[in-house]
Amino acid sequence: MEAQDRLDLYRTMVLIRTYEEAILREYHADKKPVFDIGAGLVPGEMHLSAGQEPVAAGVCAHLTGDDAVTATHRPHHFAIAHGVDLQRMTAEIFGRTTGLGGGRGGHMHLFDPAVHFSCSGIIAEGYPPALGQALAFQRRGTDRIAVAVTGEGAANQGAFHESLNLAALWKLPVVFVVEDNDWGISVPRSASTCVTSNADRAAGYGIPGVRVEDNSVEAVHEAAGQAVARARAGEGPSLIEVHTLRLWGHFEGDAQGYRSDLDGVPGRDPLPTYENQLRADGELDDAKVAGFRAAASERVEAAIAFAKESPEPDPATALDFVFARA
């Protein structure tokens, strides 16, 4: 890879991590002394993607705003990497009227038509809509593609298999991405899935499948480049599974008592791993690291401030967008 491409991947990963750390801070700021999931400026569940930055950075480096991405209930990393408006996304997370959905969807239901991004709290829900987008792109004769993301647990859902089958049958321009962070909430992959790699399931549908190990952003970038090129050329879908890492809990407030691997998690953090790799190759130094971090912090804190300064929805509008008016 070119040095600038590698630095761009690192920059994206830094922005994602900076954002997740800020949301973590804001989410917990007013939920003390006893954790109350319904309290505070950001009430409700929160699923953060720290540790999974390489997947989003590596895949989205090949996409444009005309391509579509459907993500999971843990969506921030893909939203950021795909160019979703950071201020409006943050306002949505805070439940404000300036949010992507007017503050009504929250962090698991982000929708930005400007870059064709959506996500859902329903397991494997994003796969079928991605097929619809890909079919539209195909029928219009464009080279636009759809990327459908889900977790390894969702690969056991019917929507996963139905989507792979139909996409293969119609040679739709889709790239299926599975983020294998080892845990489906508290259930290890070995206790729920009969194969060691979901990428092997691609063969059952006659499409390419590859598993990327070690949470390597450059390996993801390479695999995604091949899959995206195949889709744009009209050759049909591909499946990529990335063995990634859930650095924090399944949700905020998760004590993670079930995790036997927890002690070793910090040493597998992909951000310092990639930073050290770039330093060793002479492409990154203290000044560049400081610059990337400062730029990311400035963007993120501006988005947080925008969200906090935005108004909350008027309770009188609770039924707006629910019922059609005669």
Residue pairs with C-beta under 8 A, 6 or more apart in sequence:
1 218
1 221
3 283
5 61
5 221
6 218
6 278
6 283
7 278
7 283
7 284
7 288
8 61
9 57
9 58
9 61
9 217
9 218
9 221
9 274
10 274
10 275
10 278
10 284
10 292
11 292
11 295
11 296
12 53
12 56
12 57
12 60
12 61
12 80
12 81
13 53
13 54
13 57
13 217
13 270
13 271
13 274
14 271
14 292
14 293
14 296
15 80
15 296
15 299
15 300
16 49
16 53
16 56
16 57
16 76
16 77
16 80
16 81
17 50
17 53
17 271
18 293
18 296
18 297
18 300
19 76
19 80
19 86
19 296
19 300
19 303
20 48
20 49
20 50
20 76
20 77
21 50
22 300
22 301
22 304
23 42
23 46
23 48
23 76
23 90
23 93
24 48
24 50
24 248
24 252
26 41
26 42
26 94
26 304
27 40
27 42
27 46
27 252
28 35
28 252
29 40
29 41
30 39
30 40
30 41
31 37
31 39
31 40
35 253
37 43
37 44
37 45
37 253
38 44
41 94
41 308
42 93
42 94
42 95
42 107
43 95
44 106
44 107
45 108
45 251
45 252
46 107
46 251
46 252
47 73
47 74
47 107
47 108
47 250
47 251
47 252
48 74
48 76
48 248
48 252
49 56
49 74
49 75
49 76
49 77
50 247
50 248
51 181
51 215
51 244
51 245
51 246
51 247
51 248
51 265
51 268
51 269
51 270
52 74
52 77
52 179
52 181
52 244
52 245
52 246
52 247
53 77
53 217
53 270
53 271
54 215
54 216
54 217
54 220
54 242
54 244
54 270
54 274
55 77
55 78
55 149
55 177
55 179
55 220
55 242
55 244
56 77
56 78
56 80
56 81
56 82
57 77
57 81
57 217
57 220
57 221
58 217
58 218
58 219
58 220
58 221
58 223
58 224
58 242
59 78
59 81
59 147
59 149
59 175
59 177
59 220
59 221
59 224
59 240
60 69
60 78
60 81
60 82
60 83
60 147
61 81
61 221
61 224
62 221
62 224
62 225
62 228
63 69
63 82
63 145
63 147
63 228
65 82
65 83
65 114
65 115
65 116
66 116
66 142
66 144
67 116
67 144
67 145
67 146
67 147
68 116
68 117
68 130
68 133
68 134
68 137
68 144
68 145
68 146
68 147
69 78
69 82
69 115
69 116
69 117
69 118
69 146
69 147
69 149
70 117
70 118
70 119
70 120
70 125
70 126
70 127
70 129
70 130
70 133
70 146
70 147
70 148
70 149
71 78
71 79
71 110
71 117
71 118
71 119
71 126
71 149
72 119
72 120
72 126
72 149
72 150
72 151
72 154
72 179
73 108
73 119
73 120
73 121
73 122
73 123
74 151
74 179
75 107
75 108
75 110
75 119
76 89
76 107
78 117
78 119
78 149
79 89
79 110
79 112
79 117
79 119
80 86
80 89
82 115
82 117
83 115
84 100
84 110
84 112
84 115
84 117
85 100
85 112
85 114
86 299
86 300
86 303
87 98
87 302
87 303
87 306
87 307
88 98
88 99
88 100
88 112
89 99
89 100
89 110
89 112
89 303
90 99
90 303
90 304
90 306
90 307
91 97
91 98
91 99
91 100
91 103
91 306
91 307
91 310
92 99
92 100
92 101
92 103
92 105
92 106
92 107
92 110
93 99
93 106
93 107
93 307
94 103
94 307
94 308
94 310
95 103
95 104
95 106
95 312
95 313
96 103
96 307
96 310
96 311
96 312
96 313
97 103
97 310
97 311
97 312
97 313
98 306
98 307
98 310
98 311
99 105
99 307
99 310
100 110
100 111
100 112
101 109
101 110
101 111
102 313
102 321
103 312
103 313
104 313
104 321
105 111
108 119
108 120
108 121
109 119
109 120
109 121
110 117
110 118
110 119
111 117
111 118
111 119
112 118
116 133
118 126
118 129
119 126
120 126
123 150
123 151
123 153
123 154
123 157
124 150
124 154
124 155
124 157
124 158
124 159
124 160
124 163
125 159
126 148
126 149
126 150
127 148
127 150
127 159
127 160
127 163
127 176
128 159
128 162
128 163
129 148
130 146
130 147
130 148
130 163
130 174
131 146
131 148
131 163
131 166
131 167
131 172
131 174
133 146
134 145
134 146
134 167
134 172
134 173
134 174
134 231
134 237
135 170
135 172
137 143
137 144
137 145
137 146
137 173
138 170
138 171
138 172
138 173
138 234
143 173
143 232
143 233
144 173
145 173
145 174
145 175
145 228
145 231
145 232
146 172
146 173
146 174
146 175
147 174
147 175
147 177
148 163
148 174
148 175
148 176
148 177
149 177
149 178
149 179
150 160
150 176
150 177
150 178
150 179
151 178
151 179
151 180
151 181
151 184
152 178
152 179
152 180
152 181
152 182
152 184
152 189
152 193
152 198
152 241
153 184
153 185
153 187
153 189
153 192
153 193
154 160
154 178
155 178
155 193
155 198
155 201
156 192
156 193
161 201
163 174
163 176
164 176
164 201
164 202
164 204
164 205
164 207
164 237
164 239
165 205
166 172
167 174
167 176
167 205
167 207
167 236
167 237
168 205
168 206
168 207
168 236
168 237
171 234
171 235
171 236
171 237
172 236
172 237
173 231
173 232
173 234
173 236
173 237
174 231
174 237
175 224
175 227
175 228
175 231
175 237
175 238
175 240
176 237
176 238
176 239
176 240
177 224
177 240
177 241
177 242
178 198
178 199
178 239
178 240
178 241
178 242
179 242
179 244
180 189
180 198
180 211
180 241
180 242
180 243
180 244
181 244
181 245
181 246
182 188
182 189
182 243
182 245
182 246
182 261
183 189
183 246
183 250
183 258
183 259
184 192
185 250
186 250
186 258
195 201
197 211
197 241
198 209
198 211
198 239
198 241
199 209
199 210
199 211
199 239
199 240
199 241
200 209
200 211
201 209
201 239
202 208
202 209
202 238
202 239
203 209
207 236
207 237
207 238
207 239
208 226
208 227
208 230
208 238
208 239
209 238
209 239
209 240
209 241
210 223
210 227
210 238
210 239
210 240
210 241
211 240
211 241
211 242
211 243
212 219
212 220
212 223
212 240
212 241
212 242
212 243
213 219
213 243
214 243
215 242
215 243
215 244
215 245
215 268
215 270
215 273
216 270
217 270
217 274
220 240
220 242
223 240
224 240
226 238
227 238
227 240
230 236
230 238
231 237
231 238
244 270
245 265
245 268
245 269
245 270
247 265
247 266
247 269
248 254
249 255
249 256
250 256
256 262
259 265
275 284
275 289
278 284
279 285
